Structure formats: C-alpha cells, structure tokens
C-alpha cells in the first residue's frame, strides 16, 4: 500500500479533483439518462406498447455505457495513484499515511481547499479529527 506525507497528498489535490469531477459528472449524467430510459419503459408498459425509435434508444444506451466507463476509468486512475475513493457522490478521498508507526488516513472532501483532517482506518469519516503537529502542520515555533 502506498502511503503519503501530508505535502505529497496536498500536491495531488488538483489532479485528483479533476479526476473526481470527471467521475462525478459522468455518473450524474449517466443516471439522468438512465432515468429517462426507465420513464420510457414505464410509458411503454402502461400503454400496453408503443412505437419507439430503437436506434435512438440504442444510441442513448451507448451514451450511458460510455459515461459509466468514463466514471470507472477516472476512479481507477485515482486508485492507481494509491488514493482511496470513499464516496463518489460527495467526492470523499482518503490518503494512507504513517503516523507514529500506524497507518491512518488523511481525509479530504470535494470543496475543501486543503487537507485538514485525518482518521484511523476503523473510524471512517465520522471519526475525522483536525490535523495536528504530527502531520507537519501547525508546528510550534522553536526558539533560536
């Protein structure tokens, strides 16, 4: 498992945010298109059948498949970097990090300007805590 320092994780945020946006947008548009196809199926069922432009429906299905693959590819790229996608809908990422000889997770959520939180592997998002001096941030000033 790859581990990251806070600085390494922070430096990856622009690239990861771009990949995450691509995945989220692909998923969102695919879900919208899938909902429209479901509505069409429902209309066909309720009316006992109807004429449908099969080519158009097949084109829409292909677009959905392409968007889903786009989202999967973006998530796979994030995963290949060593970062964990915890929740695609909210844009939640975790970065494995070693602190005090223990693996913990630096935690970042889409919309946050920088990584400010961490949690243990078992605690999850609800166990998020602010970063402290062990992570190399907000170190107290040392006398000269």
N, CA, C and O atoms as a DFTB+ gen file, in Angstrom:
576 C
 N C O
     1  1       0.843      -1.178       0.000
     2  2       0.000       0.000       0.000
     3  2       0.883       1.234       0.000
     4  3       1.798       1.365       0.813
     5  1       0.596       2.122      -0.913
     6  2       1.327       3.389      -0.969
     7  2       0.877       4.254       0.192
     8  3      -0.301       4.279       0.547
     9  1       1.829       4.962       0.778
    10  2       1.491       5.936       1.812
    11  2       1.970       7.309       1.362
    12  3       2.884       7.427       0.546
    13  1       1.344       8.333       1.905
    14  2       1.613       9.703       1.507
    15  2       1.960      10.543       2.724
    16  3       1.428      10.329       3.813
    17  1       2.855      11.495       2.529
    18  2       3.039      12.541       3.525
    19  2       1.928      13.552       3.276
    20  3       1.278      13.517       2.230
    21  1       1.710      14.442       4.218
    22  2       0.696      15.479       4.027
    23  2       1.018      16.317       2.796
    24  3       0.130      16.615       1.998
    25  1       2.283      16.698       2.638
    26  2       2.672      17.519       1.483
    27  2       2.436      16.791       0.159
    28  3       1.959      17.386      -0.807
    29  1       2.774      15.493       0.121
    30  2       2.543      14.719      -1.105
    31  2       1.051      14.664      -1.439
    32  3       0.649      14.877      -2.583
    33  1       0.251      14.376      -0.432
    34  2      -1.195      14.286      -0.646
    35  2      -1.749      15.630      -1.115
    36  3      -2.544      15.696      -2.053
    37  1      -1.319      16.686      -0.451
    38  2      -1.798      18.029      -0.792
    39  2      -1.438      18.383      -2.237
    40  3      -2.239      18.986      -2.950
    41  1      -0.237      18.007      -2.662
    42  2       0.199      18.359      -4.017
    43  2      -0.598      17.620      -5.094
    44  3      -0.644      18.065      -6.241
    45  1      -1.217      16.510      -4.740
    46  2      -2.005      15.740      -5.702
    47  2      -3.437      16.253      -5.859
    48  3      -4.131      15.861      -6.797
    49  1      -3.880      17.114      -4.965
    50  2      -5.285      17.539      -4.972
    51  2      -5.775      18.107      -6.305
    52  3      -6.874      17.749      -6.729
    53  1      -5.026      18.967      -6.984
    54  2      -5.552      19.487      -8.260
    55  2      -5.851      18.385      -9.281
    56  3      -6.894      18.408      -9.935
    57  1      -4.944      17.434      -9.415
    58  2      -5.145      16.335     -10.364
    59  2      -6.308      15.454      -9.914
    60  3      -7.161      15.075     -10.716
    61  1      -6.329      15.134      -8.620
    62  2      -7.385      14.276      -8.094
    63  2      -8.751      14.939      -8.197
    64  3      -9.746      14.280      -8.497
    65  1      -8.795      16.230      -7.949
    66  2     -10.070      16.945      -8.036
    67  2     -10.598      16.911      -9.469
    68  3     -11.799      16.750      -9.684
    69  1      -9.711      17.061     -10.442
    70  2     -10.116      16.994     -11.843
    71  2     -10.664      15.600     -12.183
    72  3     -11.704      15.481     -12.831
    73  1      -9.969      14.562     -11.749
    74  2     -10.429      13.192     -11.991
    75  2     -11.757      12.930     -11.292
    76  3     -12.653      12.298     -11.852
    77  1     -11.870      13.417     -10.080
    78  2     -13.089      13.228      -9.301
    79  2     -14.274      13.930      -9.966
    80  3     -15.371      13.375     -10.034
    81  1     -14.050      15.139     -10.453
    82  2     -15.121      15.867     -11.143
    83  2     -15.564      15.106     -12.392
    84  3     -16.757      15.037     -12.688
    85  1     -14.609      14.538     -13.122
    86  2     -14.936      13.771     -14.323
    87  2     -15.784      12.551     -13.956
    88  3     -16.763      12.240     -14.635
    89  1     -15.403      11.867     -12.881
    90  2     -16.151      10.684     -12.442
    91  2     -17.548      11.060     -11.962
    92  3     -18.528      10.403     -12.314
    93  1     -17.636      12.106     -11.169
    94  2     -18.927      12.535     -10.626
    95  2     -19.860      12.982     -11.749
    96  3     -21.039      12.627     -11.759
    97  1     -19.336      13.753     -12.686
    98  2     -20.158      14.245     -13.790
    99  2     -20.607      13.093     -14.689
   100  3     -21.763      13.053     -15.110
   101  1     -19.713      12.167     -14.982
   102  2     -20.088      11.007     -15.791
   103  2     -21.191      10.204     -15.126
   104  3     -22.146       9.786     -15.781
   105  1     -21.059       9.990     -13.836
   106  2     -22.070       9.244     -13.082
   107  2     -23.392       9.998     -13.066
   108  3     -24.449       9.397     -13.256
   109  1     -23.344      11.302     -12.840
   110  2     -24.571      12.111     -12.770
   111  2     -25.335      12.088     -14.090
   112  3     -26.547      11.872     -14.111
   113  1     -24.620      12.311     -15.189
   114  2     -25.278      12.353     -16.497
   115  2     -25.795      10.956     -16.871
   116  3     -26.885      10.827     -17.427
   117  1     -25.019       9.920     -16.568
   118  2     -25.470       8.546     -16.855
   119  2     -26.752       8.239     -16.083
   120  3     -27.673       7.630     -16.628
   121  1     -26.816       8.655     -14.826
   122  2     -28.018       8.418     -14.028
   123  2     -29.218       9.177     -14.585
   124  3     -30.331       8.651     -14.595
   125  1     -29.003      10.417     -15.051
   126  2     -30.099      11.191     -15.655
   127  2     -30.626      10.486     -16.905
   128  3     -31.836      10.357     -17.094
   129  1     -29.715      10.037     -17.743
   130  2     -30.118       9.371     -18.980
   131  2     -30.804       8.032     -18.674
   132  3     -31.770       7.656     -19.338
   133  1     -30.307       7.338     -17.689
   134  2     -30.915       6.063     -17.290
   135  2     -32.337       6.284     -16.769
   136  3     -33.229       5.482     -17.044
   137  1     -32.547       7.358     -16.027
   138  2     -33.883       7.695     -15.522
   139  2     -34.845       7.940     -16.683
   140  3     -35.995       7.503     -16.644
   141  1     -34.374       8.636     -17.710
   142  2     -35.229       8.892     -18.880
   143  2     -35.589       7.595     -19.595
   144  3     -36.719       7.431     -20.058
   145  1     -34.630       6.670     -19.687
   146  2     -34.942       5.384     -20.311
   147  2     -35.934       4.595     -19.460
   148  3     -36.818       3.926     -19.994
   149  1     -35.790       4.673     -18.151
   150  2     -36.739       3.999     -17.248
   151  2     -38.139       4.572     -17.439
   152  3     -39.118       3.827     -17.471
   153  1     -38.233       5.897     -17.565
   154  2     -39.529       6.544     -17.793
   155  2     -40.145       6.067     -19.109
   156  3     -41.353       5.845     -19.183
   157  1     -39.331       5.911     -20.134
   158  2     -39.812       5.397     -21.418
   159  2     -40.332       3.972     -21.250
   160  3     -41.409       3.645     -21.749
   161  1     -39.586       3.131     -20.561
   162  2     -40.039       1.753     -20.313
   163  2     -41.385       1.743     -19.592
   164  3     -42.272       0.950     -19.910
   165  1     -41.518       2.635     -18.618
   166  2     -42.754       2.713     -17.849
   167  2     -43.928       3.135     -18.743
   168  3     -45.021       2.578     -18.644
   169  1     -43.693       4.120     -19.612
   170  2     -44.747       4.563     -20.534
   171  2     -45.149       3.429     -21.478
   172  3     -46.331       3.235     -21.758
   173  1     -44.159       2.688     -21.961
   174  2     -44.441       1.559     -22.853
   175  2     -45.287       0.523     -22.111
   176  3     -46.269       0.015     -22.653
   177  1     -44.912       0.219     -20.898
   178  2     -45.625      -0.771     -20.088
   179  2     -47.059      -0.324     -19.817
   180  3     -48.001      -1.098     -19.991
   181  1     -47.219       0.925     -19.392
   182  2     -48.552       1.417     -19.021
   183  2     -49.485       1.543     -20.224
   184  3     -50.699       1.387     -20.091
   185  1     -48.926       1.820     -21.382
   186  2     -49.774       1.980     -22.565
   187  2     -49.998       0.657     -23.302
   188  3     -50.750       0.598     -24.276
   189  1     -49.349      -0.385     -22.834
   190  2     -49.509      -1.683     -23.494
   191  2     -48.683      -1.807     -24.761
   192  3     -48.915      -2.693     -25.584
   193  1     -47.719      -0.914     -24.910
   194  2     -46.835      -0.940     -26.071
   195  2     -46.956       0.363     -26.840
   196  3     -47.971       1.055     -26.754
   197  1     -45.946       0.682     -27.569
   198  2     -45.949       1.893     -28.387
   199  2     -44.778       1.832     -29.355
   200  3     -43.862       1.025     -29.196
   201  1     -44.822       2.688     -30.348
   202  2     -43.722       2.746     -31.309
   203  2     -42.555       3.495     -30.670
   204  3     -42.725       4.569     -30.093
   205  1     -41.384       2.914     -30.787
   206  2     -40.185       3.502     -30.191
   207  2     -39.111       3.576     -31.271
   208  3     -38.967       2.669     -32.090
   209  1     -38.364       4.669     -31.254
   210  2     -37.228       4.811     -32.153
   211  2     -36.078       3.982     -31.559
   212  3     -35.324       4.455     -30.709
   213  1     -35.971       2.756     -32.024
   214  2     -34.996       1.812     -31.465
   215  2     -33.569       2.335     -31.615
   216  3     -32.751       2.175     -30.710
   217  1     -33.273       2.950     -32.738
   218  2     -31.923       3.477     -32.961
   219  2     -31.595       4.540     -31.916
   220  3     -30.491       4.570     -31.372
   221  1     -32.561       5.407     -31.644
   222  2     -32.357       6.456     -30.635
   223  2     -32.129       5.847     -29.248
   224  3     -31.246       6.283     -28.509
   225  1     -32.923       4.845     -28.908
   226  2     -32.774       4.193     -27.604
   227  2     -31.418       3.502     -27.514
   228  3     -30.758       3.571     -26.477
   229  1     -31.003       2.848     -28.571
   230  2     -29.696       2.182     -28.575
   231  2     -28.576       3.208     -28.447
   232  3     -27.578       2.962     -27.770
   233  1     -28.741       4.350     -29.094
   234  2     -27.740       5.422     -29.006
   235  2     -27.648       5.934     -27.565
   236  3     -26.558       6.155     -27.038
   237  1     -28.809       6.117     -26.944
   238  2     -28.830       6.568     -25.549
   239  2     -28.171       5.539     -24.632
   240  3     -27.421       5.903     -23.726
   241  1     -28.446       4.267     -24.864
   242  2     -27.836       3.197     -24.063
   243  2     -26.320       3.229     -24.228
   244  3     -25.591       3.070     -23.249
   245  1     -25.832       3.435     -25.456
   246  2     -24.388       3.507     -25.710
   247  2     -23.774       4.718     -25.005
   248  3     -22.665       4.635     -24.477
   249  1     -24.500       5.848     -24.997
   250  2     -24.011       7.037     -24.289
   251  2     -23.904       6.771     -22.789
   252  3     -22.935       7.175     -22.146
   253  1     -24.897       6.097     -22.245
   254  2     -24.874       5.755     -20.811
   255  2     -23.669       4.877     -20.517
   256  3     -22.929       5.124     -19.565
   257  1     -23.474       3.850     -21.338
   258  2     -22.336       2.943     -21.133
   259  2     -21.009       3.697     -21.198
   260  3     -20.098       3.425     -20.415
   261  1     -20.903       4.641     -22.129
   262  2     -19.682       5.431     -22.274
   263  2     -19.449       6.301     -21.038
   264  3     -18.323       6.404     -20.552
   265  1     -20.511       6.924     -20.533
   266  2     -20.396       7.770     -19.337
   267  2     -20.027       6.949     -18.102
   268  3     -19.208       7.376     -17.287
   269  1     -20.627       5.789     -17.970
   270  2     -20.298       4.913     -16.832
   271  2     -18.838       4.501     -16.914
   272  3     -18.137       4.483     -15.902
   273  1     -18.377       4.170     -18.112
   274  2     -16.972       3.782     -18.272
   275  2     -16.053       4.949     -17.972
   276  3     -14.989       4.759     -17.382
   277  1     -16.441       6.151     -18.365
   278  2     -15.658       7.357     -18.061
   279  2     -15.506       7.512     -16.544
   280  3     -14.416       7.806     -16.053
   281  1     -16.586       7.316     -15.817
   282  2     -16.534       7.422     -14.355
   283  2     -15.648       6.323     -13.772
   284  3     -14.830       6.585     -12.890
   285  1     -15.808       5.105     -14.262
   286  2     -14.989       3.985     -13.772
   287  2     -13.507       4.217     -14.056
   288  3     -12.661       3.932     -13.208
   289  1     -13.189       4.730     -15.239
   290  2     -11.796       4.987     -15.597
   291  2     -11.173       6.043     -14.693
   292  3     -10.025       5.903     -14.270
   293  1     -11.928       7.100     -14.396
   294  2     -11.415       8.155     -13.517
   295  2     -11.176       7.615     -12.113
   296  3     -10.159       7.929     -11.494
   297  1     -12.099       6.809     -11.605
   298  2     -11.925       6.211     -10.274
   299  2     -10.734       5.253     -10.281
   300  3      -9.963       5.219      -9.322
   301  1     -10.582       4.485     -11.344
   302  2      -9.444       3.562     -11.454
   303  2      -8.118       4.320     -11.473
   304  3      -7.130       3.861     -10.899
   305  1      -8.097       5.480     -12.133
   306  2      -6.874       6.278     -12.172
   307  2      -6.531       6.807     -10.777
   308  3      -5.367       6.808     -10.377
   309  1      -7.543       7.252     -10.048
   310  2      -7.321       7.708      -8.667
   311  2      -6.776       6.548      -7.833
   312  3      -5.822       6.705      -7.071
   313  1      -7.398       5.395      -7.993
   314  2      -6.971       4.196      -7.255
   315  2      -5.532       3.819      -7.611
   316  3      -4.770       3.406      -6.737
   317  1      -5.158       3.957      -8.875
   318  2      -3.801       3.590      -9.295
   319  2      -2.743       4.509      -8.680
   320  3      -1.582       4.122      -8.548
   321  1      -3.144       5.713      -8.308
   322  2      -2.230       6.643      -7.638
   323  2      -2.001       6.199      -6.190
   324  3      -0.997       6.553      -5.571
   325  1      -2.948       5.421      -5.664
   326  2      -2.843       4.946      -4.287
   327  2      -3.819       5.630      -3.345
   328  3      -3.785       5.415      -2.133
   329  1      -4.689       6.454      -3.912
   330  2      -5.678       7.186      -3.125
   331  2      -6.990       6.404      -3.157
   332  3      -7.356       5.824      -4.179
   333  1      -7.691       6.398      -2.025
   334  2      -8.929       5.639      -1.902
   335  2     -10.141       6.548      -2.107
   336  3     -10.273       7.577      -1.444
   337  1     -11.017       6.163      -3.023
   338  2     -12.287       6.876      -3.209
   339  2     -13.267       6.249      -2.225
   340  3     -13.631       5.080      -2.356
   341  1     -13.689       7.033      -1.240
   342  2     -14.588       6.521      -0.211
   343  2     -16.049       6.780      -0.528
   344  3     -16.912       5.977      -0.174
   345  1     -16.337       7.893      -1.194
   346  2     -17.718       8.215      -1.557
   347  2     -17.684       9.096      -2.797
   348  3     -17.295      10.262      -2.735
   349  1     -18.091       8.529      -3.912
   350  2     -18.037       9.273      -5.167
   351  2     -19.060      10.407      -5.180
   352  3     -18.787      11.476      -5.727
   353  1     -20.222      10.190      -4.591
   354  2     -21.262      11.225      -4.621
   355  2     -20.840      12.501      -3.905
   356  3     -21.178      13.598      -4.347
   357  1     -20.107      12.369      -2.807
   358  2     -19.670      13.560      -2.061
   359  2     -18.234      13.946      -2.388
   360  3     -17.756      14.990      -1.943
   361  1     -17.541      13.115      -3.161
   362  2     -16.155      13.426      -3.511
   363  2     -15.219      13.242      -2.337
   364  3     -14.373      14.097      -2.076
   365  1     -15.360      12.148      -1.631
   366  2     -14.573      11.882      -0.423
   367  2     -13.388      10.964      -0.751
   368  3     -13.560       9.860      -1.267
   369  1     -12.180      11.455      -0.437
   370  2     -10.943      10.695      -0.689
   371  2     -10.163      10.501       0.601
   372  3     -10.172      11.357       1.485
   373  1      -9.488       9.359       0.694
   374  2      -8.586       9.075       1.806
   375  2      -7.204       8.746       1.261
   376  3      -7.059       8.069       0.243
   377  1      -6.182       9.249       1.973
   378  2      -4.782       9.030       1.612
   379  2      -4.111       8.275       2.750
   380  3      -3.982       8.829       3.842
   381  1      -3.682       7.040       2.544
   382  2      -2.963       6.337       3.603
   383  2      -1.702       7.108       3.994
   384  3      -0.987       7.632       3.140
   385  1      -1.450       7.164       5.283
   386  2      -0.336       7.938       5.831
   387  2       0.161       7.206       7.075
   388  3      -0.632       6.614       7.807
   389  1       1.460       7.246       7.313
   390  2       2.005       6.608       8.516
   391  2       2.325       7.679       9.546
   392  3       3.111       8.593       9.297
   393  1       1.699       7.544      10.707
   394  2       1.935       8.446      11.841
   395  2       2.149       7.578      13.068
   396  3       1.343       6.692      13.355
   397  1       3.221       7.828      13.787
   398  2       3.544       7.054      14.994
   399  2       3.523       5.555      14.709
   400  3       2.975       4.782      15.495
   401  1       4.112       5.144      13.598
   402  2       4.207       3.743      13.170
   403  2       2.850       3.090      12.929
   404  3       2.745       1.863      12.936
   405  1       1.822       3.887      12.717
   406  2       0.476       3.365      12.472
   407  2      -0.052       3.964      11.163
   408  3       0.187       5.133      10.859
   409  1      -0.763       3.150      10.411
   410  2      -1.389       3.672       9.190
   411  2      -2.699       4.352       9.580
   412  3      -3.572       3.758      10.212
   413  1      -2.800       5.609       9.183
   414  2      -4.030       6.386       9.356
   415  2      -4.397       6.929       7.982
   416  3      -3.663       6.722       7.016
   417  1      -5.510       7.611       7.889
   418  2      -5.963       8.123       6.602
   419  2      -6.148       9.628       6.650
   420  3      -6.935      10.147       7.442
   421  1      -5.407      10.325       5.787
   422  2      -5.659      11.746       5.588
   423  2      -6.976      11.821       4.819
   424  3      -7.189      11.061       3.874
   425  1      -7.842      12.720       5.213
   426  2      -9.199      12.737       4.692
   427  2      -9.491      14.079       4.024
   428  3      -9.299      15.135       4.626
   429  1      -9.957      14.029       2.774
   430  2     -10.287      15.241       2.032
   431  2     -11.608      15.050       1.320
   432  3     -11.900      13.975       0.797
   433  1     -12.399      16.099       1.306
   434  2     -13.704      16.067       0.661
   435  2     -13.776      17.185      -0.374
   436  3     -13.310      18.298      -0.130
   437  1     -14.360      16.885      -1.524
   438  2     -14.519      17.872      -2.591
   439  2     -15.096      19.161      -2.005
   440  3     -16.067      19.141      -1.248
   441  1     -14.474      20.278      -2.376
   442  2     -14.919      21.574      -1.877
   443  2     -14.011      22.116      -0.786
   444  3     -13.989      23.321      -0.537
   445  1     -13.258      21.232      -0.132
   446  2     -12.309      21.695       0.875
   447  2     -11.063      22.202       0.159
   448  3     -10.614      21.599      -0.815
   449  1     -10.508      23.305       0.640
   450  2      -9.373      23.915      -0.055
   451  2      -8.065      23.165       0.183
   452  3      -7.136      23.253      -0.619
   453  1      -7.999      22.432       1.282
   454  2      -6.788      21.653       1.574
   455  2      -7.148      20.509       2.508
   456  3      -8.265      20.431       3.020
   457  1      -6.196      19.636       2.717
   458  2      -6.406      18.506       3.631
   459  2      -6.217      19.019       5.050
   460  3      -5.130      19.463       5.421
   461  1      -7.269      18.955       5.831
   462  2      -7.235      19.440       7.209
   463  2      -7.599      18.378       8.229
   464  3      -7.564      18.643       9.431
   465  1      -7.954      17.163       7.770
   466  2      -8.459      16.145       8.685
   467  2      -7.814      14.788       8.443
   468  3      -7.244      14.525       7.383
   469  1      -7.919      13.946       9.444
   470  2      -7.445      12.574       9.363
   471  2      -8.366      11.720      10.221
   472  3      -9.147      12.237      11.020
   473  1      -8.265      10.401      10.046
   474  2      -8.982       9.464      10.918
   475  2      -8.276       8.123      10.874
   476  3      -7.493       7.844       9.966
   477  1      -8.562       7.305      11.859
   478  2      -7.994       5.961      11.859
   479  2      -8.679       5.151      10.766
   480  3      -9.722       5.545      10.244
   481  1      -8.084       4.029      10.432
   482  2      -8.634       3.175       9.391
   483  2     -10.035       2.698       9.788
   484  3     -10.924       2.601       8.942
   485  1     -10.227       2.404      11.070
   486  2     -11.509       1.885      11.540
   487  2     -12.565       2.958      11.763
   488  3     -13.758       2.667      11.678
   489  1     -12.155       4.193      12.045
   490  2     -13.110       5.235      12.434
   491  2     -13.942       5.764      11.273
   492  3     -15.117       6.082      11.453
   493  1     -13.364       5.862      10.113
   494  2     -14.098       6.395       8.976
   495  2     -14.357       7.893       9.090
   496  3     -13.838       8.567       9.980
   497  1     -15.171       8.393       8.167
   498  2     -15.424       9.828       8.062
   499  2     -15.940      10.426       9.369
   500  3     -15.554      11.537       9.732
   501  1     -16.796       9.715      10.068
   502  2     -17.358      10.234      11.323
   503  2     -16.293      10.425      12.397
   504  3     -16.499      11.176      13.350
   505  1     -15.171       9.756      12.248
   506  2     -14.090       9.881      13.228
   507  2     -13.035      10.905      12.828
   508  3     -11.936      10.914      13.381
   509  1     -13.366      11.763      11.872
   510  2     -12.395      12.769      11.408
   511  2     -11.958      13.665      12.554
   512  3     -12.757      14.084      13.391
   513  1     -10.652      13.945      12.560
   514  2     -10.072      14.831      13.559
   515  2      -9.198      15.848      12.835
   516  3      -8.655      15.551      11.770
   517  1      -9.058      17.039      13.399
   518  2      -8.167      18.017      12.771
   519  2      -6.714      17.528      12.792
   520  3      -6.291      16.842      13.722
   521  1      -5.974      17.886      11.769
   522  2      -4.551      17.548      11.742
   523  2      -3.847      18.239      12.902
   524  3      -4.252      19.317      13.337
   525  1      -2.797      17.611      13.390
   526  2      -2.006      18.215      14.460
   527  2      -0.533      18.214      14.055
   528  3      -0.196      17.878      12.920
   529  1       0.329      18.587      14.974
   530  2       1.753      18.755      14.661
   531  2       2.423      17.476      14.158
   532  3       3.454      17.553      13.490
   533  1       1.871      16.317      14.459
   534  2       2.466      15.059      13.981
   535  2       2.465      14.972      12.459
   536  3       3.255      14.225      11.881
   537  1       1.606      15.711      11.821
   538  2       1.489      15.660      10.364
   539  2       2.347      16.711       9.666
   540  3       2.358      16.795       8.438
   541  1       3.060      17.507      10.451
   542  2       3.937      18.516       9.874
   543  2       3.252      19.840       9.626
   544  3       3.800      20.698       8.934
   545  1       2.071      20.025      10.173
   546  2       1.357      21.281      10.022
   547  2       1.169      21.900      11.401
   548  3       0.995      21.199      12.398
   549  1       1.208      23.203      11.434
   550  2       0.982      23.939      12.663
   551  2       1.983      23.542      13.759
   552  3       1.638      23.394      14.932
   553  1       3.230      23.378      13.323
   554  2       4.262      23.076      14.311
   555  2       4.525      24.331      15.138
   556  3       4.570      25.436      14.599
   557  1       4.698      24.160      16.432
   558  2       5.001      25.344      17.249
   559  2       6.371      25.901      16.866
   560  3       7.273      25.159      16.477
   561  1       6.506      27.220      16.984
   562  2       7.780      27.849      16.681
   563  2       8.823      27.412      17.694
   564  3       8.555      27.327      18.893
   565  1      10.024      27.135      17.185
   566  2      11.117      26.732      18.059
   567  2      11.970      27.945      18.383
   568  3      12.194      28.791      17.518
   569  1      12.449      28.043      19.617
   570  2      13.341      29.165      19.940
   571  2      14.650      29.025      19.178
   572  3      15.095      27.914      18.890
   573  1      15.263      30.155      18.854
   574  2      16.529      30.143      18.105
   575  2      17.644      29.697      18.936
   576  3      18.778      29.628      18.463
